[in-house]
Amino acid sequence: MKQYKSQIGLVLKIAFVVFVFWFLSKKNLISIDAFREGLGHPAQIALGGIALLVSLLLGAVRFIVLIRNLKYPLSSAMLFQIHLIGTFFNVALPGAVSGDLVKSYYLKKNSAASGMSALGVLVIDRLIGTAAMIFVSALALNSPYFHFTSPKMELLKVALTVLSIGAILFFSYLILVPNNRDPILKLLDRGSTKIARLQMIKNLVLGMKSLQEAPTVIFTALFISFLIQSIVGFACFQFAQALGQTDLSQLAFYAVVPTGLLVTALPILPGGVGTGHAAFSFLFHELGSVRGADIFSFFALFQIGYGALCGLVYLRFKSLHPEIVAQMSQSNSGHANTPALSGKST
């Protein structure tokens, strides 16, 4: 019965995605004619698609770098598969089982670490990706070569600058504050004697701080994330060129694309459809462009396509390790109250 419900839910989500594209075209938020014009430049579309594929693979490298430091008894090939499976759940099936929860489950099954500790490392993986988005946009907006000024863009620049400072302080806390002097851990430790759930949060924080002894790993992951955001910005720049939007500099894309993608972290529809269109339309409008939503359409289609390919990895993994998948399905309801991130992988 659960399998039928899952299949029906997937069909409904696909149908709703098609409906959203139709609705956006009817409201002139995306242009079918512009989309066809973009398809008339296959070289640039292909270059953008290849760039997004490279960014997906770099995300897997970042995941492997972080997990390798924790000495999980898993091969790089297995970690690569786990990352792709998580991507499938995040991109193609948002709102279902979180991809981060899926990855933490597989890691837990292959190590002595608690599920919350494994999830803590994956939260750091997600936060590093999010921080890179904020840093890249903030740096571009604060660049003396960025010439688009408006009250909204100025406000965005201030907000992202403040968030960047907050991210720096957060990672400084993770790296510099030892566990035996950590006021947050002490507070959670005292509170866990009265509230059992605080012990889960404590384990989550300990998992996040497990990289404290290897700060170079965090910096390496941040560098990879910067590279990912640069490549994604380049991909969207190529899509814009194909759509005939040739008057925007590549710096402008680094300013708004990462910020727009932050919105797609909300697990509503596959590939961030709808929310991403709205965010890109608004941000690119501030740059004087009406092609923001059309640019995101190409991005979303590639994301959904790659997510579907990751689903093939999941099906293969399911056939080779049916016992793990069955156990995860059985414990799915037990994990329903486990805090986890959803949405797109960054």
Backbone hydrogen bonds, N-H to C=O, Kabsch-Sander energy under -0.5 kcal/mol:
donor,donor_aa,acceptor,acceptor_aa,energy
5,K,1,M,-2.3
6,S,2,K,-2.4
7,Q,3,Q,-2.3
8,I,4,Y,-2.8
9,G,5,K,-2.5
10,L,6,S,-2.1
11,V,7,Q,-2.3
12,L,8,I,-2.4
13,K,9,G,-2.1
14,I,10,L,-2.4
15,A,11,V,-2.5
16,F,12,L,-2.3
17,V,13,K,-2.3
18,V,14,I,-2.2
19,F,15,A,-2.2
20,V,16,F,-2.6
21,F,17,V,-2.2
22,W,18,V,-2.2
23,F,19,F,-3.1
24,L,20,V,-2.8
25,S,21,F,-1.9
26,K,22,W,-2.2
27,K,23,F,-2.0
28,N,25,S,-1.2
29,L,24,L,-2.7
30,I,24,L,-1.3
32,I,30,I,-0.6
35,F,31,S,-2.2
36,R,32,I,-2.4
37,E,33,D,-2.2
38,G,34,A,-2.3
39,L,35,F,-1.9
40,G,36,R,-0.9
40,G,37,E,-0.6
41,H,38,G,-1.9
44,Q,41,H,-0.5
45,I,41,H,-1.9
46,A,42,P,-2.9
47,L,43,A,-2.2
48,G,44,Q,-2.3
49,G,45,I,-2.4
50,I,46,A,-2.7
51,A,47,L,-2.1
52,L,48,G,-2.0
53,L,49,G,-1.9
54,V,50,I,-2.4
55,S,51,A,-2.1
56,L,52,L,-1.9
57,L,53,L,-2.2
58,L,54,V,-2.5
59,G,55,S,-1.7
60,A,56,L,-1.4
61,V,57,L,-1.9
62,R,58,L,-2.5
63,F,59,G,-2.0
64,I,60,A,-2.5
65,V,61,V,-2.6
66,L,62,R,-2.2
67,I,63,F,-2.4
68,R,64,I,-3.0
69,N,65,V,-1.1
70,L,66,L,-0.5
70,L,67,I,-1.3
71,K,68,R,-1.6
72,Y,67,I,-0.9
74,L,72,Y,-2.6
79,L,75,S,-2.3
80,F,76,S,-2.4
81,Q,77,A,-2.0
82,I,78,M,-2.4
83,H,79,L,-2.3
84,L,80,F,-2.1
85,I,81,Q,-2.4
86,G,82,I,-2.3
87,T,83,H,-2.2
88,F,84,L,-2.2
89,F,85,I,-2.0
90,N,86,G,-2.3
91,V,87,T,-3.1
92,A,87,T,-0.5
92,A,88,F,-1.6
93,L,88,F,-0.9
96,A,93,L,-1.6
100,D,341,L,-0.7
102,V,98,S,-2.1
103,K,99,G,-2.3
104,S,100,D,-2.4
105,Y,101,L,-2.0
106,Y,102,V,-2.1
107,L,103,K,-2.3
108,K,104,S,-2.4
109,K,105,Y,-2.2
110,N,106,Y,-0.7
110,N,107,L,-0.9
111,S,108,K,-1.4
118,A,114,S,-2.3
119,L,115,G,-2.3
120,G,116,M,-2.0
121,V,117,S,-1.4
122,L,118,A,-1.6
123,V,119,L,-2.3
124,I,120,G,-1.9
125,D,121,V,-2.1
126,R,122,L,-2.3
127,L,123,V,-2.9
128,I,124,I,-2.8
129,G,125,D,-1.7
130,T,126,R,-2.4
131,A,127,L,-3.0
132,A,128,I,-2.1
133,M,129,G,-1.7
134,I,130,T,-2.1
135,F,131,A,-3.0
136,V,132,A,-2.7
137,S,133,M,-2.2
138,A,134,I,-2.6
139,L,135,F,-2.9
140,A,136,V,-2.2
141,L,137,S,-2.6
142,N,138,A,-1.9
143,S,140,A,-0.9
146,F,143,S,-1.7
147,H,145,Y,-0.8
149,T,147,H,-0.8
154,E,150,S,-2.6
155,L,151,P,-2.1
156,L,152,K,-2.4
157,K,153,M,-2.4
158,V,154,E,-2.2
159,A,155,L,-2.6
160,L,156,L,-2.7
161,T,157,K,-2.0
162,V,158,V,-2.4
163,L,159,A,-2.4
164,S,160,L,-2.1
165,I,161,T,-2.0
166,G,162,V,-2.3
167,A,163,L,-2.5
168,I,164,S,-2.3
169,L,165,I,-2.3
170,F,166,G,-2.2
171,F,167,A,-2.5
172,S,168,I,-1.9
173,Y,169,L,-2.1
174,L,170,F,-2.2
175,I,171,F,-1.9
176,L,172,S,-3.0
177,V,173,Y,-1.7
181,R,178,P,-1.5
182,D,179,N,-1.1
186,K,182,D,-2.1
187,L,183,P,-2.1
188,L,184,I,-2.4
189,D,185,L,-2.4
190,R,186,K,-2.1
191,G,187,L,-2.3
192,S,188,L,-2.0
193,T,190,R,-0.8
194,K,191,G,-1.5
195,I,191,G,-2.9
196,A,194,K,-0.6
198,L,195,I,-1.4
199,Q,196,A,-1.7
200,M,196,A,-0.6
201,I,197,R,-1.6
202,K,198,L,-2.3
203,N,199,Q,-2.3
204,L,200,M,-2.0
205,V,201,I,-2.4
206,L,202,K,-2.7
207,G,203,N,-2.2
208,M,204,L,-1.9
209,K,205,V,-2.1
210,S,207,G,-0.8
211,L,208,M,-0.6
212,Q,209,K,-2.0
214,A,211,L,-1.7
217,V,214,A,-1.5
218,I,214,A,-0.9
219,F,215,P,-2.1
220,T,216,T,-2.3
221,A,217,V,-2.6
222,L,218,I,-2.3
223,F,219,F,-2.3
224,I,220,T,-2.4
225,S,221,A,-2.1
226,F,222,L,-2.5
227,L,223,F,-2.2
228,I,224,I,-2.4
229,Q,225,S,-2.5
230,S,226,F,-2.2
231,I,227,L,-2.2
232,V,228,I,-2.6
233,G,229,Q,-2.4
234,F,230,S,-1.9
235,A,231,I,-2.3
236,C,232,V,-2.3
237,F,233,G,-1.9
238,Q,234,F,-2.0
239,F,235,A,-2.1
240,A,236,C,-2.3
241,Q,237,F,-2.1
242,A,238,Q,-2.2
243,L,239,F,-1.6
244,G,241,Q,-1.3
245,Q,240,A,-2.8
246,T,244,G,-1.4
252,A,249,S,-0.6
253,F,249,S,-0.9
254,Y,250,Q,-1.6
255,A,251,L,-1.3
256,V,252,A,-1.5
257,V,253,F,-2.5
260,G,256,V,-2.7
261,L,257,V,-2.2
262,L,258,P,-1.1
263,V,259,T,-0.8
263,V,260,G,-0.7
264,T,260,G,-0.7
265,A,262,L,-1.2
266,L,263,V,-1.7
268,I,266,L,-2.0
271,G,91,V,-1.3
272,G,269,L,-2.0
273,V,270,P,-1.5
275,T,273,V,-1.2
276,G,272,G,-3.0
278,A,274,G,-2.2
279,A,275,T,-2.3
280,F,276,G,-2.8
281,S,277,H,-2.4
282,F,278,A,-2.2
283,L,279,A,-2.6
284,F,280,F,-2.7
285,H,281,S,-1.5
286,E,282,F,-1.4
287,L,283,L,-0.6
287,L,284,F,-0.7
288,G,285,H,-1.5
289,S,284,F,-2.8
295,I,291,R,-2.5
296,F,292,G,-2.1
297,S,293,A,-1.7
298,F,294,D,-1.4
299,F,295,I,-1.8
300,A,296,F,-3.4
301,L,297,S,-2.3
302,F,298,F,-2.0
303,Q,299,F,-2.4
304,I,300,A,-3.0
305,G,301,L,-2.2
306,Y,302,F,-2.9
307,G,303,Q,-2.4
308,A,304,I,-2.3
309,L,305,G,-1.9
310,C,306,Y,-2.1
311,G,307,G,-1.1
312,L,308,A,-0.8
312,L,309,L,-0.7
313,V,309,L,-1.0
314,Y,310,C,-1.8
315,L,311,G,-2.3
316,R,312,L,-2.1
317,F,313,V,-2.7
318,K,314,Y,-2.8
319,S,315,L,-1.7
320,L,316,R,-1.8
321,H,317,F,-2.8
324,I,321,H,-0.6
325,V,321,H,-1.6
326,A,322,P,-2.6
327,Q,323,E,-2.2
328,M,324,I,-2.3
329,S,325,V,-2.2
330,Q,326,A,-2.2
331,S,327,Q,-1.9
332,N,329,S,-0.8
335,H,331,S,-1.3
336,A,333,S,-0.9
338,T,335,H,-2.2
344,K,264,T,-0.7
